[in-house]
Amino acid sequence: MKLPSGKDSSKSKHHSDVSLVRVLSQQKQLKSRLPWYYAPSFLLLWVALFYAVVIPLYNRLPDGISIKGESLNPGEFVAERAQRWLYKYDRIGPKVVGSVANEVTTVAFLVDEVENIRTEMRSHLYELEIDVQAPSGAYMHWNMVNMYQGVQNVVVKLSSKGSNSTAYLLVNSHFDSKPTSPGSGDDGTMVVVMLEVLRQMAISETPFEHPIVFLFNGAEENPLEASHGFITQHKWAPHCKALINLEVAGSGGRDLLFQSGPNNPWLMKYYNQNAKHPFATTMAEEIFQSGILPSDTDFRIFRDYGQVPGLDIAQISNGYLYHTKFDNFEAVPGDSLQNTGENALALVRAFANASEMYNPEEHSEGHSVFFDFLGLFFIYYTETTGIILNCVIAVVSLVLVGCSLLRMGRESEATLGQILIWFGIILGLHVVGFFLSIGLPLLMGVFYDAGGQSLTYFSNTWLVIGLYICPAMIGQVLPLSLYYTLRRNDKISHPNHLHMSLHAHCVLLALIAIILTAISLRTPYLCMVSMLFYAAALLINLISTLHDRGYYWVLIVQVLQLMPFLYFCHLFYMFLIVFFPMLGRFGHSTNPDLLIALICAMGTFFAMGFVAPLINMFRWPKLILLGLGVVTFIFSMIAVSGVGFPYRAKTSVMRVHFLHVRRIFYEYDGSVSLNDSGYYFDFQDRRLYYPLEDTSLNLTGLVSTESDCSKYLMCGVPCFNHRWCKTRSSSHWLPRDEPVAIPGASSLQLLSKTVLDSGTAVRYSFEMSGPPHMSLYIQPLDGVTVEDWSFIRNILDEPQKYSAPYHIFFAYGKDSTPLKFHIDFAISSGNFDVPVFELGFSSHFVSYDFDRDAVGLQFISDFPDFAHPMEWPTLFERYVF
């Protein structure tokens, strides 16, 4: 046996000593971590804060003031009186444009109540004028010509006798509703809020400077016709200098300011100074204006056609009832009326005395960045200030991170170069964690959708905790946890090593803030808020030397993270409250789970970005991540059980839109090529018709309309508006043996066919009459183009934007005069004795003024209780001229 030489023995001993030192160092670092069983308590503490602080503050509403208590609260909004008006409004029933309920009963109700307010008014101080307007006009709504005739507005102007101001404040809501819905939330709530605000202003002992126009518009759901009629035609419209638009996207809750301006930051100044219950975010404005939501409001009409700046405010809670028969008086809490009423009254008083109203253009200074903190206070600043803040806070944060890394280099055995290398590795892993925190929830959404299990959280919203939030946390922490476990570092203390992971999050936020600010978004204020509090904590730790004393720096970081954590939880919880019910009408072409997964992932990233990495402060962090994985598995099993069935009767129903259709297609020679009846379905969510298959509803024979798109005009279906037409190729048709009984008369008559003087074009003149909702679909045949027509010319002037078939939507309120129109066609062949174009004509008998036949009523009654049908009879005729 060969004995080692002295040199070899010494070298072997040295390696053994080094190994021993490393083992001891690793054991020391492991012991320096907190026991693993404290980790669940650490995470549950943040969960407890969410439920103990965020949820109560989100749902906080003021107590409603009663009529008896009015004398104790002079000048305050009285919710009980508004409730009494809402009860009357609700009992009218659905208020569809053109129906007796909308055009006669509701208009009379509003005029009567305004006249009652006149009797209480201090007539020596104020003047009150009422004008019932019935405008006719047209504008482009997406790809559809939106024509209206005789829709009604109840317009009230209240002015102080001692004022000569010609600058008016416009306050708007709408009194019409969707079919089947009495509309007590949307928008009856805001109608009665406006009535009480009008009353309070009229009985006030303190006159105001600027006249106030209260617009109760009667055709918003059509869509947005009455507001267009007012702002383009009414005598008071040119004087309107600012707007408060009041909407509802649910039933009850707080009112969210989700649009402002444009370019008038002074509006936010008054909101900040006067709103009693602030609730607003720039992020909501940018999301809404991006067009991804299936909603629109009158605010856009006033902005685009009247250049009137303003505030767009809406109640957003309980969107499950929106546009259903359950949106009734009983569903609207009195306290939510008080909340909205107090805000609206305060804002009306402020704007009615605002000096900026005289010339808003002088105060046009760009967009604003705005947000509230848990409804407790409000913050706003100009977009320019936001750019400066984002960049300055980002730079300061990066400098402080650099100072911290220098301090670590001085306090450890490592060189600055090694510190920067390790930090670069951690930053790279954190970026990987960022993408994983988004990717894992999205992957869950893809898996559930692929398995036909989308919308499992629709009724039981708490399921998103396990389905998406836990995977987001796992993805965020996993790369760093593996790194800290597998690549322990004996040259730098574990607290410092852990501190680097929070620095990495700060650097990532700084980069995101700079990039998003550079592309003119205002949402990066979220990054700025998060960096601000972390930078403050880092500064305190550096100054106080807590930075170098083990885990003591964690205390300062976590204390200062309380406010951003609460804010981000509040903000993203609000978005979930909005989107959960909205996905029930989001359409079936998009996977809704991806949107919810993304919201949960981004909420986790912002709320837990400086919290989740601290899991590595405890021993066995992989065990903690495994626990989160187990939670995800358990919630997944619950989601695929009956608990995950999306719909519930009355509270969170499945929306089903369908028409009872009679189709008659005429050929060029007058013969009939198709004469049948059926139900045309436009399913509203991802699950399509599948939840209805195992119910009493007979869907045998249901087919997609896609195959008909090459055979028939408009895929053979009478799509109602631009949203229905957009999805016509993916709609469904269920044949019916019995002909649909059409409950009213309609007519499309060719009055004349005239070759124009140019000799290259021919004019067809028509007269159309029928129910209050009708549509034309115009499809020129090969070699034919539309040269001119009597409708607005937007479609013809922008052929690169609009393509055939062209959709003309026509609705009327109280004026049922037949519509005469003409279309001029240019024919390349010069032969006018051949087929020139196809013309579709649909007559929609929407309101309950028109009866459904017995077969249709039986079909409706067969729907399960978890489904809510919105339906009406329709006659669809197609001609070839």
N, C-alpha and C positions, 0 to 999 in steps of 0.2 A: 504494500500500500504506500502511495506517494503522499507525503505530507506537504501542505501548502507552504510556500515560501513566506518569509516575514512580510514582504511587500504585498503579496496576495492576501495574507491574513489581515493586514491593516486595511486594505481596500474593502474586503468583505465586511469587516467590522464597521467601517464607515457607512456602507450601504445599509447595514442593519440598523445603525443609529438613525440614519435619515428616515428609513421606513418606520421606525418606532416613533420618531418625532411626528411624522405625518399621521400615523394612526392615532397618536395621542391628541394631535391637533384636530383631527376629524371628530374624535370622540368628544373633545371639548366643545367644538362648534355644535355638534348634535345635542349635547347636554345644555348648551346655551339657549337652544330653542325651547319654546313652551310645550308642555305635554299636548299630545294630539287631541285629547278629549276636551280641551278648551275650544277647539276650532268650531264645533257645532254651535256652542254658545256665542262665539264671536259672530258667526254668520246670522244666527237667529236674532241677535241684537239689532241688526240692520233691518231684518224682516219685521221685528216688533216696532221699530221706529216708523216703518211704512204704514203699518196698520194703526198705530197709536196716534200718529201725527198727520200723515198725508191724507188718509181716507176721511177722517173727521173734518179736516179743513176743506177738503174738496167738496164734501156734501153739506157744508155749513150754509144755512140760509137764515135770513132774518125772520123774526116772528111777524106774521101778517097782522096789519092794523085793522081792527073792526070798525064798523060804522059808529058804534057806541064810543069807541076810543078816539074818534077823530078829533073831538074837542080838546083832548089831552095832547094831541099831536098836530097842531095847526100847520097847514102847508105841506103836510106829508102825504105820500101816496097811500090810498086806502084799498087794500087788497080785497076786502069783503065786497065792496061795491063793484070792483072789476069782476069778481066771481059771479055776482048776480047778473051782470051783463053777459058773461060767458055762458051761463046757464041758458039764457034766452037764445043766444047765438047757436049753441049746441043743439037745441031742440028744433031748429029749422031743418037740420039734417044735412046731407051732402049738398054742396053748392057748386055744381058744375057750370061752367060758362054756358050761357044760353038757356039754362033751366029756369023755371019759375022761382025756385028757391033762391037762386043767385041774383037774377035780374029784377025780381019784384020783391020777394019777402025780405031778403037781407038788405037790399038798398033801402026799403022802407024802415027797417029796424034801425039802421044807422042814421037816417035822416031824423027819425023820431027822437032818438037818444041825443043827437046834437041839439035839436030844438029844446029838449028838456034841460040841457046844459045852458042853453041861452037864457032860460028863465032864472037860473041861479047866478048868471054872470053879473059882474059889477058893470052895468051898462054905462055908467058915467066915466069909466076908465077904458073900456074896450069896445071894439066893434067886431062882430062875428058875421062872416059871409059863408053861405053854402052854395056850391055849384055841383050839380050832377052832370058830369060830362059823359058823352057817348062818342068817343073818337073812332075814326076808321083810318087805316094806314097799313103799312107793310115794312118789313126789314128782313135782312138775312139772319137766320138763326142756324149756325153751323152751315150745313149744305142745303138748307130748306128755305124757300121763300115763305115767310110767316106773315100771312095776311089776316087782318081783322076788320070787323065792321060792327059798329055800334056796341062795342064793349063798354062797360060803365066804370066810372070813377066817382066816388063821393069825395069831393074836395072841400075842405073847410079852411078858411083863413081867419086867424085871430090876430088882431093888431091893436096896439095902444093908440088911443085918440091923440095923445100928446106927441107922437113920433111921426117924423116925416121920412123915415128910412125907406128906401126902395130895395133894400137887400133882404131877401126872405130866407128863413130857415125851412127846409123841407123835411118832414117826418113821414115815413112811408111804411105801410104794411098792406097785406092783401087779404080780402075776405072770401075769395073763391077757394074751392078745395078740390081734391081728387075724387073720382067716382068711388062710391062706397064709404068715403070718410066724411064725418061731420066737420073735420078740420079744427077741432077745438085747440089742439096744440099748434098745428101749422094751418093757418096762422091766426086762429081766433084769439090765442093768448095775446099776441101783439096788437090785435084790433082793440081789445078791451083795455090793454095798457095805454094805448093812444087815447082812448076815450077818457080815461081817468086823468091822464096828463093834461089833456085839453081842458077838462073841468077844473083841475087845480090851477092852471094858468089863468083861466077865466074868472076865478073867484079870488085870485090873489090881490092883496092890497098894494102890491108893489108892481107898477107897470114895467114893461120891458121895452127895449129899443127897437128890435127888428120884428116885423110881422112873421108869424109862424103859419106855414101851410101844412095841414094834416091831410095826407093823401091816403084814403082808404081805396085801394085799387082792386078792381073786380075781375082781373084776368091775368094772374101771375102764373098759374099752373098750365097755361095754354101753349106756349110759355111766354111770359114776360111781355104780354101785349099791351095791357092797360098802362103800365109804366111808360112804355114807348109812346103811347097815345098822349099821355100827359106831358112828357118832357119835350115832345116835338110839336105839340099843338095847343096846349092850354095857355090862356092869357097870362097866368101867373108864373109859368115855367121860366121865362127869361130872367125873372127877378130872383130865382132860387140860387143862392150862393154857397150853401152848405147843406149836407144831407145827413140824416140819421135813418138808416134802413134797419127795420126790425123784422127778423125772421125766426123761424123755429125749425129745427131739424130733428125733432123728437117730441117729447112731452115733459116739460118741467125742467128742473135743475137750474144751474147758473147760466147767465148769458155771456157768451164768449165774443170778444171783439176779434174778428178774424180777417178783416180787411180794413184798410184806412187809406186816406189820401185820394188820389195819388199826388205826391209831391207837395203836400201841405202839412208840415210837421206841427203847425200851430194847433191842428185838431187834436194831436196827442197831448199837447200842453193842457188843453181844457179837459181832456179825459183824465189826465193825471190829477188835476186839481179838483175835479168835481165828482168823478165816479165813486160812489160809496162802496161798491163791491167790485174792485178791478179784477178782470179775468181776461187776459189777452196774451198773444204771442206772435211775433213776427214769423216764426216758423209755420204757423197755421196759415198765414197770409200767403207765403211762398208756395206751400203745398196746394192750397185752394186755387191759386192763380196758375198753377202748372197744368190744370185741366184733368188731373187723374181722378178727381172725384165725380161721381155721377150726379152732380147738383150744379145749380146756377141760381143767382138771385137778381133782383131788380137793381141792385147796386151797379152791376155792369152796364145796364141800360142808361142809368143816370150819368154814369162816368163817361161812356162812349158817345152817347148822343146828346148829352147836355153839358158835358165837361164840368159836372158838379162834383166837387170833392166831398168826401164824407167819411162816415164810419158805418161799417157793416157788422151788425151785432145779431147773434142768434143763440137761442137756447139749444143745447146739444145733448141733453140727457135722454135716456130711454128712447133711442131712435128705432127700437123694435116696433113701436106703434106708428111711426111716421107713414102717412099715406095709407092707413088701414082703418077699418071700421072701429078699431079699439082706441083711436085717437079721439077720445070723447071728454066730456066735462069731468067725469070721475077720475080721469088719468092725470089731470093738471093740478098739482099741489098749490094751495093758496100761498104758501111761503115763497114759491118760485115766482109767483106774480108780484109779490112784495119786493123781491130781490131785483127783478127786471124793472119794475115800476120806479123804485128808488133811483136806480141808475138812469133810466130814461128821463125822469123828471128833472134830475140834477143837471143832466147834459143839455136838455132843452132850455132850462133857465140860463145856463152858462152861454150857450151859443146865441141865444136871443139877445144877449147883451155884449157880444164879442165885437170889439172894434175891427178885428180882421175881416169881419163879414162885409164891410163896405167895399173892399177890394182884395179878395183872396189871392189874386195873381201877384200882388206885391209881396206876399208871404210864401210864395211857392219856392221852396228851398230843397227839393229832393225828398227822397223817401225817409222813413223813420225806422229805427230799431226799437222795439218795445216788448215788454214782458212784465208780468206780475210775479210776485213771490208768494205763492200759496194763498193768493187772494188777500194778503195782508197789506201789501203796498205795491206801487207801480213804478216802473223805471222806463224811461224813454230817452232817446237822443237821436240826432240826425244821422243819416247814413255816412256822411263824411266823418263825423265824430266816431262812428263805429269802426270805420277803416283804420283810423288813428289808434283807437283803443286796441283793436285786434293785433295790430302790428307791434305796438309798444309793449303790450303785455307779453306777446310771444318772444320778443327780443329780450326783455327783462328776465323772463323765465329761463331762456337759454343761457343767459349770463350767470344766473344763480346756479343752474345745474353745473356749469363749468367751474364755478367757485367751489361747489361741493366736491367735484371730482378732484380738484387740486388739493383740497383739504384731506381727502381720502389718501391721496398719494403721499402726503407728508406724514400722516398718522399710521401708515402701514409699512410693511417691508417691501412693497412693490414700487416700481418706478412709475412715473406718470405715463410713460408709453404703455406699460402693461395695463394700467388702469383704463386707459382709452381703448385698448384692444378688448379688454373684458366688457367694457361698456358697449362697444360696438357689437359684440356678440349678443349681449342682452337686448340691445335695441333691435337687432335683426330678429331675434326670437320673439320679441314683443310684437313686432310687425306681423310675424307669422301667426302669433296668437290673436291679433286683431282680425286677420282674415279667417282664422278658424272660428272665432266667436261669431262671425257673420255666417260663415259657410256651414257650420254644423246645424244651426236652427233652420237655415234654408234647405239643407239636405233632409231634415226631418219633415219639412213641409212638402218636399218632392215625394218622399216615401209615402206619406199619408195620402196625398192626392193620387199617386199611382195605384194605391190600394182602394180607392173609392171612399176614403175616410176624411175628406176635407171638411172643414167647418165643425170639427168635433167640439170646439170651444165656444160655439155660437151662443148656446144657452148657459153652459157651465164655464164661464170665462176663467175661473181659477185654474183650469187645466193648462193654461199657457205657462204657468210656473214650472211645471215639470217638462212640458213639451218643448219649450223654446228658451226659457230663461236659464234653466240649469245647463242645457247644452252650450249656451252662450258663455256662461261662466267657466265651464270645463275648457272650451276652446281658448278662452282668454288666458287661462292660467297654465294649461298643460305644458306648453313648450318650456316655460321657465321652470316649472316644477321638475321636469325631467332633467333639465340642465343642472339645477341646484343639487339634485339627488345623485346624478351620475358623474358630475364633474365638480367635485368639491374643491374649494380653493383655500389653501392653508396660508396664503400670503396676505389675505385680506379678511377681516372679520366678517362673519355672516350678516350682522346688521348692516354693514356697509354694502355688502354684496346685494342684499335685499333692497337697500335704499336705491341702488342703481335701477332696479326694475320700475320703481315709481318715477325716477328721472326719465326713463325710457318712455313711459306713458306721457309725461309732460312734453318731451321732444316731439312725439308723434302728434299730440294735440297742436303744438305750435306749427308744425308743417301743414296739418290739415287746415288750420285757421288761415294761414298765409295763402294757401292755394285757393281755398273757397272765396276768400276776400278778393283775390285777384280776378276771379270770374264774376264779380259783382253780386255775390249772394250776401244776404244779411244774417242767415242762420248761423254763421261761424261765431256769433256771440256766445253760443253754447260752449265752444272751445275756450273762449276768452274767460267766461265765468269759472270754468273748471281750473284753468291755469292760474287765474288770479288768486284763488284760495290756496292752491298748492304752493305758488311762489311765496305767498305770505307766510305759510308754515315753514318753508325752507329758509326764508330770511330769519325768522325767529330762531330756528334751530341753529343756524350758523352764528348768529350773534350771541346766543345764550350758551353755546358749547354743548347743548344737548345733542347736537349732530354727532359728537364723538363719544357719547356715553351709552354704548350698547343700543338697546331698543327704545330708549327714552324719546327719541325723535318721533316715534310712531304716535305717541300720545298727542303731540301738537298737530301732526298731520291729520289724525282722525277727528280731533275736535273741530278743526277748521273744515273738514270735509262734511260736517253735518249739514250745513246750509246748501252746498251744491247737491248733496245726496237727496235731500228733501225736495229741492227744486226739480231735479231731473226726474225723480219718481213721480212728482205731481204732474209734470209736463207730459211724460210718456204715458202715464195712466190716463190722462185726458185724451190723448190720441187713440188709445185702445178703446176707451168708452165711445168715441166717435166712430171708429172703424168696425168694431165688433158687429153692431147691427147693420151698418152700411154694406157689409159684405154679403148680406142677404139680398141685395139688389145691385150687386156689382157686375152681374153678367156671368156667363158660363165659359167665356173664352180665356179668362185669366185665372190662374191658381191663386185663390185668396189667401191661402196659408203662407205663401211667400211674403205677402205684405205684412201679415201679423208677425211672422218670424223676423222680418227685418226691423219692425218697430221694437220688438222685444230685444233683439240683438243690440240695436243702437241705444236703447234705454239702459241695458246692462253695461254697455261700454262706457257711457257717460256717468251713470250713477255709481258703478262699482269699479271704475278704472283705477282709482287710487285705494281701493279697498280689497278687491279680490286677490291681487298679488300677495297680500299679507298672509294668505293661507300658508305661504312658505315660511312664515315665522314660527309655525308649529311643526312638531315632529311628524313624520310620516304624511306629508301632504298628499301623496298619491292615494292614501287611504281616504282622505277627505274627498278627493275627486271621484274616487270609486263610489263613495256615498252619494254624491250628486248624480252619478250615473245610475245608481239604483233607484233614486227618486224619479229620474227620467223614465226608467223601465216601468216602474209601478204606474206612473201617470199614463204611459203609453197603453198599458193593458186596460186601464180604466177608460181611456179614450175610445178604444175599439169595442167596448161593451155598450150596453144600452145607454149608459150615462153620456156617451159621446154622440148620441143621436141629436142632430142640431136643433130640432124644432120642438116647441111646446105650445099647446093651445093657449090662445089669448095673449100670452106674454112675449113670445118670440116665435112668430109664425113663419111658415114658408110662404113666400109671395109667389102667386101664380097669375100671370097676366094672359088672358086669352080672349078671342073674339068669336062670336057666333057668326059665321060668314056664309053668305049666299053668293056664289060666283056665277056670273053669266058673261061669257066671252063671245063677242060678235066678230065675224070676219068682214072683209072688205065688201063682199056681196050681200051682207046683211044676215047671213046664216049664223047659227049658233054652234060653235065648236066645243063649248064646255058649259055645262049647266049642272052645278052640284052644290052641296053644302058640307060644312065641316067646322071644326074648331081650329083656329089658328093660334098656336101657343108661342109666346115669347118668354121662355123660362128665365128667371131672374138671378139664379145663383149657380154655382159650380156643379151642384148635384143633379141639375136638370130635372127630369121627371122620375128618376129612380126611386126616391122616397115614396112616390105615389103608387108604385107597382103592386105592392102587396096590400092594398086597401080596397075599399068598396068601389072605388072609381075605376071604370072600365076604360082602359087605354089601348085596347086591342086595335091594331091597325095604325097606330101612331108612327109617322115616318118623318124623316128630315126633309126640309124644303130644298136642300142643296141641289138635288137632281132636277128640280123644276126650274132652276135659274136659267138654264140654257133653252128651255121650252117656252116659258111664260114671262110676260112683263112683270117686273118686281118679284120674281120667283113665284108668281101666282098668288101673292098675299097682299092684303090692303094695309101695309104698315102705317101706323098712326102718325108718328112724328119722326124726327131725325134719329132718335135712339132706336126705335123699332126698325126703321129702315136700315140702319147700320148693321143690324144683326139678322136681316131677313134671310140670308143664305144659310144661316145655322138655326133657323126657327123650326117649328114642327107643325105638322098638319094631321089632324085626326078626322077621317071621313065620317060623315053622318048620313044615315039613310033618309031620314025625314028632312024635307026642305026647311031651312030656317025661315020662320015667319018674320018678315021685315015690318017693324011696327010704325012706319011712317012713310010719307011720300018723298021721292027725290027725282030729279030730272036733269038730264044733260041734253040740250038741244043744239043741233047745228043750225045756225041762223043763215049763214051764207058762206059761199066759197068764191073768192074773187081773185082773178089774176091781176097783180099790181101793174102799174104803168111801166115799170122797168122791164116787164116781160120775162123776168128770171125768177120771180117769187110769186107765191100764192098766199092769200090771207084766208084763214078759217076763223069765222066769228061764231061764238057760242053763248048760250045762257045756261047758268047752273043754279039750281035751287035744291033745297033739302034741309036736313037737320043742321044744328049749330056747328057741327064739325064735319068738314069734307076735305078731300084731297084730290089733286090731279097729279098724274104721273105721265110725263111726256117723253116719248122715245122716237126720235127721227129714224127713219129707215136708211139703208145704205144709199149714199149719194145725196143725202138730204141734210141740211143744217137749218137750225132756227136762226133766222135773220133778225127778227124783232118780235116783240109781243107787248101786251098792255100791262104786264106785271113790271115790277122794278127790274132794272137791267143788270144787276150785279152779276148774275150767272153768265149772261151773254157777254159782258165786258171782260170777264176773267175766265176764258175757256181753259187756260192751263190749270185753274184751281177747281173748276166744277165740270163734271161730265154727266152725260145722259145715263139713265133716265133722270129728268129733272122733276123735283118734287115741289108742288105748290100746295101749301097747307092753308086752308081758309076756315075761319071761325067767326061767328057773330054772337053778339049779346042780345040786345032787345030789337035790333034792326034786321029783319029776315028778308029784306029786299033781295031778289035774285041777282046773282053776279053775272055781268056781261063782260066778256073778255075776247081778245083775238090773238092769234099766233100767226106770224109770217114765216113761211118756209122757203128757202132757196133750194132749187132742184138743179143739179148739174146737168141732167139730161134735157131739161126744158120741157119734159112731158108731164103735164099736170093731170093726166087721166089714168094714173096708176097709183097704187098705194103709196102714201107719203109718210105717214107716221102712225104709231100706236098711241092711243090715249086711254089711260086708266082713270076711272072715276070711282072713288070710295065714299060712301055715306055712312058716317058713324053716329049711331043713336046711343049716345053715351049715358045721359042722365036717366034717372028713374022716372022722368016724364014719359019715357018709352018703355013698354012692357017687354019682358022676355017671354018667349013661348013656353008651353008646358014641358016640352022635351028639354029645352035649355034649363029651365028651373030645376028639373029632376037631376040633370047633369051637375048643376051647381050644388045641389043638396047631397050628392054622393061624395063630395070632397071630404077628406078626414078633417077632424077638428084642428089639427095642427097646421092646416093649409088655409091661406086667405086668398080667394080668387078676386081679381079685379077684371070685370068683363062687360061686354055690351054687344048688341047685334050690329052687324055691318053688311052693307050691300056693296059688292065689288063688281063693277062692270068694266069690260075692256072692249074698246072699239078700234077699228083700223080705218083710217080715212085716206 
